[in-house]
Amino acid sequence: MFEKLEQIKKRYDELNQLLSTPEIINNQEQYRKLSIEQGDLSSIVEKFNTFDSIQKQMAEAKEIIENEDDKEMIAMAEAELNDLQQQHKALEQDLKLLLIPKDPEDKKSAIMEIRAGTGGDEACLFAGDLIRMYFKFAEQKKWKIDPLNSHPQGRGGYKEMSFMVNGSNAYGTLKFEAGVHRVQRVPETETSGRLHTSAASVAVLPEAEEVEVEIDPNELKIDVYRSSGPGGQSVNTTDSAVRVTHIPSGLVVTCQDEKSQHKNRAKALKVLRARLYEKVREEEHAKQAAERRSMVSTGDRSAKIRTFNFPQNRVTDHRINLTLYKLDKILEGDLNELIEQLQMADRAEKLKFVSSK
């Protein structure tokens, strides 16, 4: 660990020198890139300097205890050493956490895809509840929502919907929401008061830039048609809806929320790019799975991750065995506690891996 920290400190000093040279100052793109790297390393270097200083103070206190004859001086040194040892232990833990490799995708915007699963109309209504929950959460975070494609089912339900969440760290915050969400409640149409169980799936993808995923136009099949609303009725008089098929992978993306065919095509390509990028990431994660498997982010979109129980006002996340009795608040976008607990569990899992290396 300390060898790694020394390398980081050396790189930080190099960056400080580079950022003061005229060549870098006059190159805005390079200056921005190096400034971000310097900012990412600064907190680690600051803590490591404090850690190093405490180690020196501990050595001085031990020397006094071993060589001093004055009992009062020895007692003061022992008290100081005890305090320094506690600080040392806490800083060592902090440094281990800071050395956990960061997912470079975390800072990106996210694409969310929510689909009704088993449960018929009730599943569509639950999908609508999840969509509104994420919209409210995004509003609290001051992120911008950009709808991409939707299939409303009436009464506030959705067969499926995809949307872009534009904002810093959107993907890193929302990525643990991916999986199957289950709901237990008495539907409005149920006259006998029987509890029903329905489900909806959530996919979360990092936005992919064109430079990260190159799509050959010759490998695309693009169809245009008239967009439709609930019940299949046409909501547009022109062929503005777009269906893009990526022939090599078989992936199909549709987009109809814009009135412009050009805008729908651009959005569909954005989703396709994200899906292709995620496909590559999933293959990489599969290779790493034998070395480190995370209980929080399994990568399995079919895994049941959370249950919403309406009669008990309860939400349970099955990955970390967390139960909160505030379903009503969570559906209003109060997701902070859930997400923070998932992030902490993921960090703890990664910390075990870092500590064992």
N, C-alpha and C positions, 0 to 999 in steps of 0.2 A: 504493500500500500504506500509506504513512504517513498519508495523509488518512483512510483507513479506521481506522487505529489511533487517531488523534486523536478520531474519532467514538466509538469504543469507550470510550476513557478518559473522555470527557465523559459518556457514558451511565452508566459505572461510578460517577462522582461523584454523578450525579443519584440513582442507586439508593441510595447511602449516605445521602443526605439523606432520601429517601422512607422508608427503613426505620427512621428515628429519629422519624418523626412519629406522634402518637397515633392518627390515623385509620388508618394502615396497621397499626400494632401491634395495634389492636383488631379488625382484619379478618384472621382467621387464614388464610383461603384466599388473599387478596391478598398477605399477608406471606410465605406459603410460596412463592407464584409468583415474587415479586420476589427472594426469597432465593436461589432456584435460578438465576435469571438472573444475579444478582450473583456467585454461585459459579462459573458458567460463564465469566464475564468476568475474574475475579480473576487467573487464571494469565497471561492475555494482558497485562493491565495491569502486573502485576509484572515480566514480561520486558521490556515496552516501557519501563518506568521505568529498568530496568538498562541497556537499550540506549541510552536517552537520556543517562544518566549517563556511559556509556563514550564516547559521541560528544563530550561536553564535555571529558572527560579527554584524548581524542585531540587536540582542538583546542588544549588547553593544552600538550601535549607538542610539537606542531608549532610553536607559538609560541616555545618554548624553543629548539628546534633552529634556527629561522630567525633569532632575535635574540640568543641567548646567545653570549658569547665564550669562556667556560670550556669547554675540550674535554672535561673529565670530566663536566660537567653535560650537555653535548650527547650524550655516549655513553650516559649513564643515560637521557636522554629518548628516544633512539633505541631502546634496549632495551625501554623501557616502551611506546613506540608500537607496536613489533612485536607485543608481547604483547596489547595492546589491540585491534589490528587482527584478530588471530586470534579473540579473544572476540567482536568485532563481527560478523565473518563467520558464526560459529556461531549467535549470537543472531538474526541476520537470517534464517537458515535456519529456526530454531525458530519465529520469528514467522510466517513464510510457512506453515508446517505448521499452526500454531494458527488461521490465518485460513481454512483450508480449511473450507467449509461442512459442518456436521455434519448427518447424517441424523437428524431428530427421532424417527424410528422405532427407532433403534438401542437406545434404553433399554428398549424394550418387551419383554414376553414374546413367545414365538414359537409358531407352530403348524407342526409338521412332518408331511409326508405322504410315506410311502415306499411305492413300488409295485414289484413284481417286473416285469421287462421280458422281453426275449427270453431263452430258455434253459430254459423249462419248470420242472420241480421244482428244478433247480439255481439258477435265478433266484430262486425263493421262498426257498431256503436262504440265498442271498446277501443278500436283503432282510432276513431274520432276523438275519444277522450285523451288518448296518448298524444295525438297530434297537437291538440289544444294545450296539453301540459307542457310539451316542449316549446311551443310558441311562447307561452307565458314565461318559461324559464329563460328563453333567449331574450325576451323583452327586459327582464330583470338584469341580464348581463349586458344590455345595450348592444346585442348582436342584431344583425339584419337578416330577416328571413326572406328568401327568394324562392317561391313555389316553382317546381319544375314540371310535375305531372300529377294528376289526381283523378280518381274515379269515385265521386261521391255516391252514396247509396240512400240519401234521404234521411230525414230526422237527425241530421248531424253526424251520420255515420259515413265511413269511407271503406271501400273495398281495398284501396291502396292509395298512397300518396308519397311523393318524393319531393324534397325541398333542400335548398342550400342554406346552411347556417354560416353567414359571413361574419367573421370576427376573430381576433387574436386568441389562440389556444382553444378554439371551439372543438377541434377534433380531440385534443388531449383531455378535455373536460367531458365530452360526450361518448368517448369510445367504449366505455364499460356498459353503456346502455344496450349494446348489441346482443341480441338473443331473443328467446321467446318469453313474452310477458303473459301471465295468466290472470284472468279475472273470475272471481266468485261472487255472484250477486243474483237477486231475483229480478228478472227482466220485467219491463213495464207490461209486456204482453202476457206474462204468466199469471193466470187467475188463481191458481192453487197455492201460490206463495212458495213454490219449489225453487231451491237454489240451483242455478245453472253455472257451469264452468265453460268459459270460452277463452280464446287465445288470440294474440296478434304478435307478429314478428317484427323486430326492429333491426335494421342494418345501418351501420355507421361507417362511412368511407372518408378517407382524407382527400381533399381536393388535389388533383394531379395537374401539374403544369404541362404544357405542350412539349417542353424540353425533356420531361421525365418519361412521357409515353408518346412515342411517334406512331401515328395511325396512317397507314397507307390508304389513300382514297379509293384505290382499285380493289381493296378488300372489304369495301362497304356496299351494302345494298340499301338504298334509301327509298322508302315509300311515303307518299303524302295522301292524306285523306281528310275528311271533315271531322272536326272534333265533336265529341258527344258528351252529354251530361247524364244525370240520373235517369234511369229507364231507357237509355240509348238515344234520347232525342238529340237532334243536331243543335249545337249552340253557336254554330258559325256557318256562314253561307259560302265560305271559300275553303279550298283544300289547304288549311294552315297547319293541321296536325302532322307530325313527322314520326315515322318509325325507322330507326336505323338498326340494321343487322350487321354485326361484325362476323364475316364469313368464317375466318379461321377458328374463332373461339365459339361461335354460335350464340354469342351474347346479343340480346335484343333490347333496345331502349326506345321508349315512346315518349313524346312530349307534345302536349296540346294546350298548355295553359296560356300561351301567348297567342294573340290574334295574327301575329306575323309568322309566316313559314320560316323566314330567315332566322328569327329569334328562337323559334322552337328547335330548329336544326342545331343552332349553336349550343343550346342548353342540352340537347340530347347527346351531342358529341362530348360535352363536359362530363356528363354522367358516365358515358361509355369509357372515357379516359380514366375516370376514377375507378370503375369496376375492373378494368384491365390492370391498372396499377395495384389494386387490392389483390388481384389474382396472383400477381408476382410476389407480393408481400406474404400472402398466405403460404405460398410454396417455400419461401425463405423461412417462415416461422415453423413450418413442418420439419425442416431440416434441423432447426434448433431445439425442437421439442424433446428430443432424447436427452439433451444436456440440461434444459430447464423448462419445466412445465408449470405454468401459472394457473392457479385455481380461479383467479379473477377474470383473466382474459384467455379463454380456451381457444378462441378462434372458431368454435363450432356454433354456427348460427341457429342450429336446431336445439341447442341446450336451453332448458327451462331455467331462467335466471331469477324471475321475480313473480310473486303472487300478490294481487290486489284483492283483499277480502272486504267487501262492503259492509256486511252485517257487523263485523268487529272493528271497522274503521282501521284496518290493519294492512300494512305493506311489509312483506318479508322478502329479503334478498337471500336466496338459497346458497350463493357462493360463499358468503361470509357469515351466514347464520345471523343476520341482523334483522330484527323486527321492530318496526316503528308504528305506534298507534296514532297516526295522523294522516290517514289516507286522504281525507278531505283537503288538507293543506298541500300535500304532495301533488294532487291533481291540479292545484292552483299554481303549480310551478315551483313549490318549495322543495327543490331537489338537492340543496347544498349538503345537508347532513349525509344523505345516501351516497352522493358522489365522493365526498371527502373520505368517508369510511372505506369505500372501494379503492380510492387512490392510496390510502394508508396501508391497506392490506397488500396491494400490489408492490408498494415500496418495501414492505417488510419481507415479502417473498424474494424480491430482488436482492435485498440486503443479505439474506441468508446465502444466496449464490455468490455475492461479492466476497463475503467473509470466508467462504470455503475455498476460494481460489488461492 
